[in-house]
């Protein structure tokens, strides 16, 4: 991914964690659920190195009490970043 590429508007960084590590994504731990692909990709800035751009997938978790749409990608070996849509 080139560093000059524009970040996809309408998404905010939630944070990063290790693969399988406890993480709060809109009140859910994403590792406890199946992720359904939305066949969509967005470009995000690395949370710790904002000049870096990464192409990540958009997913949905269907929990018993809610549906959470998010983007996630592995920024480096075992290090995942999560993003949520920004709603008006």
N, C-alpha and C positions, 0 to 999 in steps of 0.2 A: 504494500500500500504506500502510495506517495505521501509525503508530508505536506504537500501543497493542497491536497484534496479537501474540499469543504466538509464540515461536520453537518450531518442531517439535522435540520431544525426540528424542534418540538420534543426533544428528549433531554432528560436530566440524569446526571450520574447519581447513583445510589451508593456505590462503593465497590470494594474488592474483597475477595476472600480466597482461601485455598480450596482446591477441589474437595467437595464434600464437607467443608468446614461450616459450622453453624453460622447462618447469615439471615438477617431480617430484610426480606423483600416484601414491602407492603403488608407486614404482619405474618408472612409465611416464610418458612425455611425452604427455599427452592429445591434443595436436595431431597426433600421428603415427598416430592410429587413428580409425576410424569410431565414433561414439557411437550406441548403440541406445537409443531412448527407452523408458522404463518406464511411460509414460502416468501418471506420478505427479508431484505437485508438493509441495514443502515450503516452510515459511517459515523464513528464516534472518536472523540479524543481520549487518549489513555488518561485515566484519572490522576496518575502521578507524573506523567510526562506528556503534558498537553500538546506539545508540538507533534507527537506521534498520532497517526490516524490508523484506525482499525475498522475493518469490515466485519460486522457481527450480525447474527440472526435475530429475528423477532419471534417470540414465543408466547404461548398462553398456558397458564396453569388453571385447571378447573378444580378448585377446592370445593368441599361441600357447601361452604357459606359464601363463596365469591369466585369471580373470575379475575385473574390478574394477567394483564398484557405487559410484556417486558422485553427488553433486548439484553442479550448476554453474549459474551465471547471470552475465549481464553487469550489473555494478553501475553502471557508467556507460559512456560511449562507449569501447569497446575495452578496458575493464578488467574482467577475469573473476575471480570468486571460486569456489573449489572446496571441497567438503565431503565427508567420508567418514563412513559409519555408525560408531557406537560399538558394539562388540560386547563382551559380558561376558567 
